[in-house]
Each structure stands twice: as structure tokens, then as C-alpha cells.
Amino acid sequence: MTSVDAAAHINDLNALITQGRVLTDSASLLQYGCDWTRQWTPDPLAIVLPRSVSEVQAVIRWANEKKVALVPSGGRTGLSGGAVARSGEVVLALDLLNEISEFNATDRSVHCGAGVITQHLQLFAQERGFYYPVDFASSGSSQIGGNISTNAGGIKVIRYGLTRDWVAGLTVVTGKGEILSLNKGLIKNATGYDLRHLFIGAEGTLGVIVDATIRLARLPKNLTVLVLGTPDFAAIMQVLKHFQSRLDLTAFEFFSEIATAHVVASGKVARPFAEKTPYYALLEFEAENEELIEAAMELFQFCVEQGWVIEGVMSQSESQAKNLWKLRESISETISVFTPYKNDIAITVSNVPAFIAEVDVLVNQHYPDFDIVWFGHIGDGNVHLNILKPDALPKEQFFQHCQRVSQWVFEIVQKYEGSISAEHGVGLLKQPYLAYSRSVEEIAYMKAIKQVFDPNNIMNPGKVL
């Protein structure tokens, strides 16, 4: 793109959008042009901040006419490069579409713009006696539109499912610039293809999600947390099996001693108990009555007798429960200073122990000086692999080595018929590896769907496909 073309495009955008909401300063280009991956240098043409659906539509129609690529942008907390603008694209940042409206207690639903912060929706629901259960470490900055575009999961999936399960309706502007109102909040709707689900998880490649009708749940009662230390990973699977047999768990997480040691060393939280164990399980359940607490204690004692649990602690207050959660939720932030290589994988729950063992052996065999940090949502088969960069190894070299690791890991994922991305999306980072989880035929159909909704390939080109 020539400087003359760039100037003309920016003039066009200023004519479409009130001046002051088309940003071209270097700080804004850097801020809005990337996500948390930090592996690509942002280089967008401009940042556009629409205030309405009609403005989003106008920008998309203009982009089709001028053949300019668009990158939809939410809270930019993604870890796959899905919101990266690196080739002169226009970033369509949805921050100002942030109204929450049309709360309906009877339908247990709420209407919100794509730019609504996840935590704001959670608090809105809680203040009205309801619960939005999709939760993760970035809830304070991630946006609903981005959550839907990546079908975000998080820490409560074992009980409440993914973002997809809470989206009752969507308004989208397609890559052609057409506005579609999908499903309109209905619970039952047997009228053919549900196009809503094509946009959920599409990472902005088919169009832009501008607002959503979100379902809400009842508030959970007396959420109680246990942290259990185990001698090995196989023991965690036994703990999961037996606790699930008697309790309706709201979360089941795991993390390694290496992860715990980093969190404790950061000063964010104390150890749950004095003895160090190779792995830890974090369980959460609703302790609605004494019988459920007694059941949890009986299960704990049984697991100790079987040798599956070495030590444990149960929260006695809401504040203690929050502190125990910090052991798990502080891991990503704590290890970020080590420039970690991250991978987000899904395997059927029963295959997780074998998968982790194979990856450990392979990485340790080739890179014995790499620290491997495991944690994840074991209750739904989602594990997070993090490898920490040795101090003496240059960043560029480390990531070259990690590309080899990715190849090995994804070959193991394919062997177990898993997913190369459980909840972070494909984006730029995993686009070259999509064939490890999707067949040739599936990818061909995905490309055909993309062509229908975005014939000029202006919507987030290069992402996913």
C-alpha cells in the first residue's frame, strides 16, 4: 500500500466515523494491533472505534469496496495471534459497544454489546441474583465479543460448559456487510441451520459479532474449595473419578509443583500446606448442606487411604477459597517473566495421563534444561503446556527450539485424536498446524463457508485458515 493510498483510506474512515475515533498515532497502533502473544510486530494502518452496528456495517462495506483487510479486536487477551494486525490492516476495535441492556429475569437472559468486559457482565448478573459462569484469569479485561469469537472456556467448564452454551442469540455483520440477527434468544428453534454457531469460535473470519443475548444461571451457594497434594498425575485421575461420583463439581483443576513453587516465590500466596507434592488438584463444589461437606471429607479420607492424596486443605471461608484459587490463577502471570512457550491442548480425559507422560519424555530427552510447567482444566481434558526459557538462551533461539517441540506435541495430539487448541483459538500461531486436528475434507468445507460469508477475504485474513 502506497502512502497516498494509506492517506486516502484514513480520510475515508474519518468520513465514515466521527473524527477522534480513527486512531493513527504510534501508541494506539501498538496497543490495538496485538494480543498477548507478543510474537509479531503490530503494523496496522489505523484503529477504528465504532459506536454502533451501523458504523461497523459502514466500515465493512467500505473495506469490501477498497479491498482493505479488517482485524476485529476485543480485549486483546488472546494467546494465538487472532487479534494481531501485522500487514497494514484496519483494526475494528469494539471497546465502545459496551452497553448491557434488556435484562430479563424470567428468561434469565441479558443483552450486551460485544465490547462488554467479562467481569462487568459477571458483576451485573450477580447484583441481580444471577450468575454468568464463564470465567478465566483474563475476565477483568477480556470482552464478550472476543469470548464468543474464540468460544472461550475457562475454569468452570466441567459444570457449566463453554461460552457457546450461554449464547442465546447474536447480531453479526458478515464479511459482505450484511446484518444478521441469529436465534433471537430462543431456547428451542428447529428451523434449519443455526448460523449462530458458525460465528461462535470463528475468530472474526466470517464477520463481526456486535452484540449478544447471554443466558444466566442461578447463583451458586457456598462455593467451597479443596486443594489436594498427590504423588503423581495418575492419582489425580483417581481423585477426579471418585469425587465426581458423589459431588457435582463446579471446577476441577490441576497444577504441578514447579508451577506452585513459582507462584509461592512471587509472594502472591502461601503454600496450601507444608509438604510439597509433585502435583496438586483443586476442586470446587457447592457445600449447600452439612451432608455434602461430610461427603467431601469421606472422599478425601478414602483417597488418602488409597495413597492417591498425601495432604489436603478445605476452605473455611470465602476469602480462604479465593486464596486457594490464587494458587492456580496466578500461574500464567507469575511465569510470564520467563518468556514461556505456551501450548493449549485438549485430549479426552482418560488419555490425559498418557499424553502428559509422552510429552515429558520427549521434551526432557531433547531439552533437559527446559523447565516444563503443567496446569489446566483436567475435568474437561484441557491441559496447558508451558516451557520456561533458560536464562542463558537467547529468545530467538528458544522459540526456534519450541517450533520443533510444537511439531512433536501436535503429532502426539493427532495420535490421541485431540485438539491443537482447546480454548485459545487458532489465530496465526496454530494456523500452520490445523491439519493435525482437522481433516482435509473439513478444512475444505471451512474454506467454502468462509467464501460464502466473506467473498473478498477482508475479515481477519490469514487467521485460522
C-alpha distance (Angstrom), angle and dihedral (degrees) to the residues before:
residue distance angle dihedral
M1 . . .
T2 3.82 . .
S3 3.78 122.6 .
V4 3.82 88.0 -112.6
D5 3.82 91.1 55.0
A6 3.80 91.0 46.2
A7 3.80 92.2 51.7
A8 3.81 91.0 47.6
H9 3.82 91.7 50.3
I10 3.79 92.0 50.4
N11 3.81 90.1 49.8
D12 3.82 88.9 51.4
L13 3.79 91.7 51.1
N14 3.79 92.3 49.1
A15 3.80 87.7 53.9
L16 3.83 90.7 52.5
I17 3.81 97.9 41.4
T18 3.78 126.5 40.6
Q19 3.77 109.0 -97.1
G20 3.75 113.3 -98.9
R21 3.81 91.3 48.5
V22 3.78 95.3 72.3
L23 3.80 105.2 77.3
T24 3.78 125.0 -164.9
D25 3.80 103.9 157.4
S26 3.81 115.6 120.2
A27 3.82 95.1 -115.5
S28 3.81 92.2 54.7
L29 3.81 92.8 45.1
L30 3.79 89.3 53.5
Q31 3.81 94.7 44.0
Y32 3.80 97.6 47.5
G33 3.79 98.4 31.7
C34 3.80 98.8 70.1
D35 3.78 144.9 41.1
W36 3.81 132.1 -148.7
T37 3.82 94.3 -69.3
R38 3.83 92.6 82.0
Q39 3.82 90.2 -170.9
W40 3.81 96.6 115.3
T41 3.78 131.2 54.8
P42 3.82 109.3 -119.2
D43 3.80 114.3 -124.0
P44 3.82 109.5 165.9
L45 3.79 123.1 161.0
A46 3.81 94.0 -135.0
I47 3.79 144.5 -25.0
V48 3.81 118.2 -119.5
L49 3.82 121.2 -163.4
P50 3.84 108.4 -165.4
R51 3.81 120.5 -164.1
S52 3.81 98.3 -162.5
V53 3.78 144.5 31.0
S54 3.81 89.4 -110.5
E55 3.81 90.7 57.2
V56 3.81 90.8 50.5
Q57 3.80 88.8 50.7
A58 3.79 92.1 48.6
V59 3.81 92.3 52.6
I60 3.81 92.7 48.1
R61 3.81 92.5 49.2
W62 3.80 90.0 48.7
A63 3.82 90.7 48.8
N64 3.81 89.9 53.2
E65 3.79 91.1 50.8
K66 3.81 93.9 47.6
K67 3.82 96.0 34.6
V68 3.80 91.9 -125.0
A69 3.80 119.0 155.6
L70 3.81 119.6 -122.8
V71 3.80 128.9 -153.7
P72 3.83 114.2 -160.3
S73 3.79 110.6 -142.4
G74 3.80 131.7 -162.9
G75 3.79 126.1 162.7
R76 3.81 90.6 -30.2
T77 3.81 92.1 -133.0
G78 3.81 93.7 128.6
L79 3.78 122.6 127.3
S80 3.81 101.1 -155.2
G81 3.81 104.5 62.6
G82 3.80 92.7 -105.1
A83 3.82 92.9 137.6
V84 3.81 97.2 40.5
A85 3.81 117.4 123.7
R86 3.80 106.7 -164.6
S87 3.81 105.5 148.5
G88 3.80 109.7 54.4
E89 3.81 96.6 -75.1
V90 3.79 124.7 154.6
V91 3.80 110.7 -114.1
L92 3.79 112.9 -138.1
A93 3.82 100.6 -155.1
L94 3.81 112.6 -167.2
D95 3.81 98.0 -164.3
L96 3.82 93.8 119.6
L97 3.82 94.7 54.1
N98 3.78 87.4 81.0
E99 3.80 107.5 127.2
I100 3.81 122.9 128.4
S101 3.80 111.8 -154.1
E102 3.79 146.1 147.1
F103 3.79 97.1 46.8
N104 3.81 108.2 -174.9
A105 3.81 117.9 -170.3
T106 3.81 93.0 -171.3
D107 3.80 93.6 53.5
R108 3.82 91.2 35.3
S109 3.77 89.2 -132.6
V110 3.77 142.1 122.4
H111 3.80 132.9 -163.8
C112 3.78 117.0 -134.9
G113 3.77 140.7 169.8
A114 3.78 121.4 -111.2
G115 3.81 91.0 -109.2
V116 3.80 96.1 59.8
I117 3.80 111.0 123.4
T118 3.81 112.0 -118.9
Q119 3.80 93.4 -127.1
H120 3.81 91.2 50.6
L121 3.81 89.6 56.7
Q122 3.81 90.5 47.5
L123 3.82 91.5 52.4
F124 3.82 92.3 43.7
A125 3.81 90.0 54.5
Q126 3.81 93.7 44.4
E127 3.81 92.9 52.0
R128 3.81 88.0 57.4
G129 3.79 95.7 46.9
F130 3.81 97.0 -98.1
Y131 3.78 137.4 105.4
Y132 3.80 135.4 -131.6
P133 3.80 101.3 -159.8
V134 3.82 103.8 -170.0
D135 3.79 101.6 105.9
F136 3.80 139.0 162.9
A137 3.80 141.3 150.9
S138 3.82 93.6 -84.3
S139 3.83 95.5 52.6
G140 3.81 90.3 114.4
S141 3.81 92.4 64.2
S142 3.81 109.2 15.3
Q143 3.81 117.4 99.9
I144 3.79 130.9 -133.6
G145 3.81 93.6 -120.3
G146 3.79 91.0 54.0
N147 3.79 91.3 45.7
I148 3.80 90.2 54.1
S149 3.79 93.3 43.7
T150 3.82 90.0 56.2
N151 3.83 96.8 32.6
A152 3.80 88.0 -125.3
G153 3.79 118.9 -147.0
G154 3.78 120.4 -177.9
I155 3.78 135.6 160.3
K156 3.82 102.4 -33.1
V157 3.81 101.1 53.2
I158 3.81 94.7 110.0
R159 3.82 88.9 67.6
Y160 3.79 106.6 19.8
G161 3.80 107.1 26.9
L162 3.81 129.4 -139.6
T163 3.80 132.0 -41.3
R164 3.82 87.6 -91.5
D165 3.81 89.8 68.1
W166 3.83 92.5 59.5
V167 3.81 100.6 46.3
A168 3.81 108.6 101.1
G169 3.78 96.0 170.0
L170 3.80 143.2 -2.3
T171 3.76 139.4 -156.9
V172 3.80 111.0 -153.8
V173 3.76 137.3 173.9
T174 3.79 107.7 -142.7
G175 3.78 126.0 -139.1
K176 3.83 86.2 -98.8
G177 3.80 90.7 57.6
E178 3.81 96.0 -108.0
I179 3.82 120.2 140.0
L180 3.81 115.2 -131.8
S181 3.80 125.7 -172.3
L182 3.81 105.4 -156.4
N183 3.82 126.5 -158.3
K184 3.85 93.9 -26.0
G185 3.79 96.6 -134.5
L186 3.81 96.9 -55.9
I187 3.79 122.3 151.8
K188 3.80 93.3 -158.1
N189 3.79 121.7 34.4
A190 3.82 117.1 153.1
T191 3.80 98.4 174.8
G192 3.76 102.9 120.8
Y193 3.78 130.6 -87.6
D194 3.80 114.5 20.7
L195 3.81 99.7 -139.9
R196 3.80 89.8 -177.2
H197 3.78 89.5 77.7
L198 3.80 92.9 53.7
F199 3.80 90.0 62.5
I200 3.81 93.7 44.9
G201 3.81 104.7 89.1
A202 3.83 94.4 5.7
E203 3.83 92.2 116.6
G204 3.79 93.3 -135.9
T205 3.80 94.3 -60.9
L206 3.83 95.2 121.5
G207 3.80 99.5 39.2
V208 3.79 142.1 -59.2
I209 3.80 125.7 -59.8
V210 3.81 105.2 -140.0
D211 3.81 103.0 173.7
A212 3.78 141.3 -4.3
T213 3.77 143.0 -159.3
I214 3.79 105.7 -131.2
R215 3.80 126.5 -161.3
L216 3.80 119.9 -134.6
A217 3.81 132.6 -152.4
R218 3.78 132.7 -146.5
L219 3.78 116.7 -84.7
P220 3.83 111.7 -93.4
K221 3.80 116.4 -119.3
N222 3.80 125.2 -125.2
L223 3.80 98.5 -20.1
T224 3.80 107.1 -150.6
V225 3.80 126.9 -165.8
L226 3.79 131.4 -151.5
V227 3.78 124.3 -169.8
L228 3.79 113.2 -163.3
G229 3.80 127.7 -171.8
T230 3.81 115.4 -140.9
P231 3.82 133.6 -168.4
D232 3.82 95.1 -131.9
F233 3.77 142.7 -7.2
A234 3.80 94.4 -95.1
A235 3.80 88.3 62.9
I236 3.81 90.5 57.7
M237 3.79 89.7 59.7
Q238 3.80 90.7 53.3
V239 3.80 90.2 49.5
L240 3.81 90.2 51.6
K241 3.79 92.9 48.7
H242 3.79 95.4 50.2
F243 3.79 98.8 40.8
Q244 3.80 90.7 48.4
S245 3.79 90.0 53.0
R246 3.83 91.6 66.3
L247 3.81 108.6 16.8
D248 3.80 131.7 56.3
L249 3.79 96.5 -131.1
T250 3.80 120.3 -152.5
A251 3.82 92.3 -165.3
F252 3.79 140.0 7.1
E253 3.81 115.3 -174.9
F254 3.78 134.1 167.8
F255 3.80 135.8 -160.6
S256 3.78 136.5 172.7
E257 3.81 130.2 -114.8
I258 3.81 88.8 -110.6
A259 3.80 88.8 59.8
T260 3.80 91.8 45.4
A261 3.79 92.7 49.7
H262 3.83 91.2 55.0
V263 3.82 92.9 48.0
V264 3.81 92.8 47.9
A265 3.83 91.9 46.0
S266 3.81 89.5 54.0
G267 3.80 89.8 61.0
K268 3.80 93.8 -124.7
V269 3.80 94.4 122.6
A270 3.81 140.9 -8.1
R271 3.79 125.3 -109.4
P272 3.80 112.8 -82.8
F273 3.82 90.1 -127.5
A274 3.79 136.8 -5.3
E275 3.79 99.9 -102.3
K276 3.80 118.6 80.3
T277 3.80 116.2 -136.9
P278 3.83 130.0 -172.1
Y279 3.82 93.3 -116.8
Y280 3.80 139.1 14.0
A281 3.78 132.7 -152.9
L282 3.81 121.9 -154.4
L283 3.79 115.3 -158.8
E284 3.78 128.0 -175.4
F285 3.81 127.4 -169.4
E286 3.78 140.5 158.3
A287 3.81 108.1 -96.8
E288 3.79 93.8 -160.3
N289 3.81 94.0 158.4
E290 3.79 143.0 6.0
E291 3.79 92.0 -96.8
L292 3.81 91.0 64.4
I293 3.80 92.2 48.4
E294 3.80 89.9 49.6
A295 3.81 90.0 49.4
A296 3.81 89.9 52.7
M297 3.81 91.4 50.5
E298 3.81 91.6 48.3
L299 3.79 90.4 51.0
F300 3.80 90.8 48.2
Q301 3.80 91.5 51.4
F302 3.80 91.7 47.1
C303 3.83 91.3 51.5
V304 3.83 90.4 49.8
E305 3.81 90.8 51.2
Q306 3.81 90.4 50.9
G307 3.80 91.4 51.2
W308 3.81 93.1 -116.0
V309 3.82 94.1 114.3
I310 3.80 126.2 43.4
E311 3.79 100.3 -179.1
G312 3.78 139.0 -11.1
V313 3.78 148.3 179.8
M314 3.82 133.0 -153.1
S315 3.80 122.9 -153.6
Q316 3.79 116.0 -111.5
S317 3.80 97.2 -171.1
E318 3.79 141.4 22.6
S319 3.81 91.1 -103.9
Q320 3.80 92.1 52.3
A321 3.80 90.2 49.0
K322 3.81 89.6 53.5
N323 3.81 91.0 50.2
L324 3.79 91.8 50.9
W325 3.81 89.3 50.8
K326 3.82 88.6 54.7
L327 3.81 88.3 67.7
R328 3.79 87.7 67.1
E329 3.79 103.6 27.8
S330 3.82 95.9 49.4
I331 3.80 95.1 57.2
S332 3.82 99.5 89.7
E333 3.79 94.0 46.5
T334 3.81 92.5 45.0
I335 3.79 96.5 51.3
S336 3.82 94.3 41.7
V337 3.83 89.7 91.7
F338 3.83 88.5 65.8
T339 3.84 93.4 61.8
P340 3.81 92.0 -119.9
Y341 3.76 126.6 -154.5
K342 3.81 104.1 -131.6
N343 3.75 132.5 -159.2
D344 3.78 129.0 178.9
I345 3.80 115.1 -158.1
A346 3.81 139.3 172.2
I347 3.79 124.1 -151.8
T348 3.78 129.1 165.0
V349 3.79 105.8 -85.1
S350 3.81 95.0 -114.4
N351 3.83 91.5 55.7
V352 3.81 97.2 50.3
P353 3.85 97.2 93.9
A354 3.81 93.2 51.7
F355 3.81 91.2 44.9
I356 3.80 94.1 51.7
A357 3.81 91.6 46.4
E358 3.82 92.0 52.5
V359 3.80 93.3 48.9
D360 3.82 92.0 47.3
V361 3.80 92.1 52.1
L362 3.80 93.6 46.5
V363 3.82 96.8 47.7
N364 3.82 94.5 42.0
Q365 3.80 90.5 48.9
H366 3.82 93.9 55.1
Y367 3.82 101.5 26.9
P368 3.82 109.6 25.9
D369 3.84 91.5 166.8
F370 3.83 92.7 60.2
D371 3.82 116.0 101.7
I372 3.81 111.0 -139.3
V373 3.80 116.5 -151.2
W374 3.80 115.7 -166.8
F375 3.79 126.4 -169.5
G376 3.76 137.2 138.2
H377 3.75 153.9 119.6
I378 3.77 97.0 -56.7
G379 3.81 92.6 174.0
D380 3.81 89.5 71.7
G381 3.81 99.3 32.0
N382 3.82 95.6 -105.0
V383 3.81 113.5 137.9
H384 3.79 128.1 179.8
L385 3.79 116.9 -145.5
N386 3.80 114.7 -159.5
I387 3.80 123.9 179.2
L388 3.81 116.9 -168.3
K389 3.79 120.5 -138.7
P390 3.82 113.9 -118.0
D391 3.82 110.6 -119.8
A392 3.80 94.7 -119.9
L393 3.81 95.6 49.4
P394 3.84 116.4 92.0
K395 3.82 113.9 -120.9
E396 3.81 94.1 -119.7
Q397 3.79 92.2 52.7
F398 3.79 92.0 46.1
F399 3.80 92.7 54.8
Q400 3.81 91.1 47.1
H401 3.80 88.5 56.3
C402 3.80 89.7 46.5
Q403 3.80 91.3 56.1
R404 3.80 86.7 62.0
V405 3.81 89.2 47.8
S406 3.82 90.4 52.1
Q407 3.79 90.5 53.8
W408 3.82 91.4 52.0
V409 3.80 93.5 44.0
F410 3.79 93.7 49.5
E411 3.80 91.2 48.9
I412 3.81 87.5 56.6
V413 3.82 89.9 45.8
Q414 3.80 89.5 53.1
K415 3.80 90.6 49.0
Y416 3.82 89.5 56.9
E417 3.84 92.4 41.5
G418 3.79 90.5 -118.8
S419 3.79 134.9 142.9
I420 3.80 126.1 -93.1
S421 3.82 87.6 -146.2
A422 3.78 122.0 35.8
E423 3.80 98.8 176.3
H424 3.82 112.4 -21.7
G425 3.79 95.7 76.7
V426 3.81 131.2 -130.6
G427 3.81 103.6 -89.5
L428 3.78 115.8 146.1
L429 3.78 95.5 -43.9
K430 3.80 99.3 64.7
Q431 3.79 101.2 22.1
P432 3.85 92.2 102.0
Y433 3.81 89.6 55.3
L434 3.80 100.3 46.9
A435 3.82 91.8 111.2
Y436 3.82 89.7 67.4
S437 3.82 88.3 70.7
R438 3.80 104.0 22.7
S439 3.79 129.4 54.7
V440 3.80 124.4 -125.0
E441 3.81 88.7 -107.2
E442 3.82 93.0 50.8
I443 3.79 92.6 50.3
A444 3.81 90.1 49.5
Y445 3.82 90.5 54.0
M446 3.81 90.6 46.7
K447 3.80 90.3 53.5
A448 3.81 90.2 48.6
I449 3.81 90.9 52.3
K450 3.80 90.2 48.9
Q451 3.82 89.6 52.8
V452 3.82 91.9 53.4
F453 3.81 95.6 52.3
D454 3.81 98.5 31.5
P455 3.82 109.6 25.3
N456 3.81 94.2 166.5
N457 3.81 93.0 49.2
I458 3.80 93.8 -127.6
M459 3.82 96.8 134.7
N460 3.80 112.5 93.3
P461 3.82 94.1 -43.0
G462 3.79 116.1 -156.7
K463 3.79 93.5 26.9
V464 3.84 119.7 116.0
L465 3.84 93.2 -14.4
